[in-house]
Amino acid sequence: MTTLTAETSRSTQVLNMQQLLDRCMGNLELAERCLVRFEQKLQADVDSVQQCVDSDDRAELVQVAHRVKGSAATVAAEGLAETAAALEAYARSGDAADPSGLMSDFLGEVQRFFDGVPRFTQPG
């Protein structure tokens, strides 16, 4: 199994805003709405990922990590998509290794995302 290290994910942009704008045909308001929706769902998904890892629910982890990967890729959060992909691959592999390193990378990337992306809504 190939593991994704924190170093790899941190070398990637938190958000490729130009790519997101291109996907939104240059419409900044649409890009902002996409980011807001993603941010609103992300914390619940992070909680679900943590529960899946804690309970070793690989089938559900595949589903949740895949959803985060796709959503992150859609909003051009490249590092977050990469770490979610690594969790998905781990869950699919059946590897008996401890996923704590992957989980640490994922949580670090989530924090990088929240720290590095402009806020368009009020917290809470």
C-alpha positions in Angstrom: 0.0 0.0 0.0 1.3 3.5 -0.9 0.9 5.9 2.0 0.5 9.6 1.6 2.7 11.5 4.0 2.0 14.9 5.6 5.0 16.2 3.7 3.4 15.3 0.4 0.0 16.8 1.2 1.6 20.1 2.5 3.5 20.5 -0.7 0.1 20.8 -2.5 -1.9 24.0 -2.5 -4.7 24.2 0.0 -7.0 25.5 -2.7 -6.4 26.0 -6.4 -8.7 29.0 -6.7 -8.1 29.5 -10.4 -9.1 25.9 -11.1 -12.3 26.4 -9.0 -13.1 29.6 -10.8 -12.5 27.8 -14.2 -15.0 25.1 -13.1 -17.5 27.8 -12.2 -16.9 29.6 -15.5 -15.4 32.6 -13.8 -18.4 33.2 -11.6 -16.9 34.1 -8.2 -20.3 34.0 -6.5 -20.8 30.5 -7.6 -17.3 29.5 -6.5 -18.0 31.0 -3.1 -21.3 29.1 -2.8 -19.5 25.9 -3.7 -16.9 26.5 -1.0 -19.6 27.4 1.6 -21.5 24.2 0.9 -18.3 22.1 1.1 -17.3 23.7 4.3 -20.7 23.1 5.9 -20.5 19.4 5.1 -16.8 18.9 5.8 -17.0 18.9 9.6 -19.7 16.2 9.6 -17.7 14.2 7.2 -14.6 14.5 9.3 -16.6 13.3 12.3 -17.9 10.3 10.3 -14.3 9.5 9.1 -13.1 9.5 12.7 -16.0 7.2 13.8 -15.3 4.8 11.0 -11.6 4.6 11.9 -12.4 4.2 15.6 -14.8 1.4 14.9 -12.8 -0.1 12.0 -15.8 0.2 9.8 -14.0 -0.1 6.4 -17.1 -0.3 4.3 -18.4 3.0 5.6 -14.9 4.6 5.6 -14.7 3.8 1.8 -18.0 5.6 1.3 -17.2 8.7 3.4 -13.6 9.1 2.3 -14.7 8.7 -1.3 -17.3 11.4 -0.8 -14.8 13.8 0.8 -12.3 13.0 -2.0 -14.8 13.9 -4.7 -16.1 17.0 -3.0 -12.6 18.2 -2.2 -11.5 17.6 -5.8 -14.6 19.5 -7.1 -13.7 22.6 -5.1 -10.0 22.2 -6.0 -8.8 21.4 -2.5 -6.1 19.2 -3.8 -4.3 18.3 -0.7 -7.5 17.4 1.1 -8.6 15.2 -1.9 -5.2 13.4 -1.8 -5.4 12.6 1.9 -9.0 11.4 1.6 -8.0 9.3 -1.4 -5.3 7.7 0.8 -7.9 6.9 3.5 -10.2 5.4 0.9 -7.4 3.3 -0.5 -6.5 2.1 3.0 -10.1 1.1 3.7 -10.4 -0.7 0.4 -7.1 -2.6 0.9 -8.0 -4.5 4.0 -4.5 -3.7 5.2 -4.1 -4.5 8.9 -1.8 -1.5 9.4 -2.6 1.2 11.9 -4.4 4.0 10.1 -3.4 6.7 12.6 -0.7 8.2 10.3 -3.2 8.5 7.5 -5.8 9.9 9.9 -3.2 12.4 11.2 -2.4 13.5 7.6 -6.1 13.8 6.8 -6.9 15.9 10.0 -3.9 18.1 9.3 -5.1 18.7 5.8 -8.6 19.5 7.0 -7.1 22.1 9.4 -4.9 23.5 6.6 -8.1 23.9 4.5 -10.0 25.7 7.3 -7.0 27.9 8.0 -6.1 28.7 4.4 -9.4 29.2 2.7 -11.2 32.6 2.7 -14.3 32.7 4.9 -17.4 33.6 3.1 -19.8 33.0 6.0 -19.8 33.8 9.7 -18.5 31.0 11.9 -21.0 28.9 13.8 
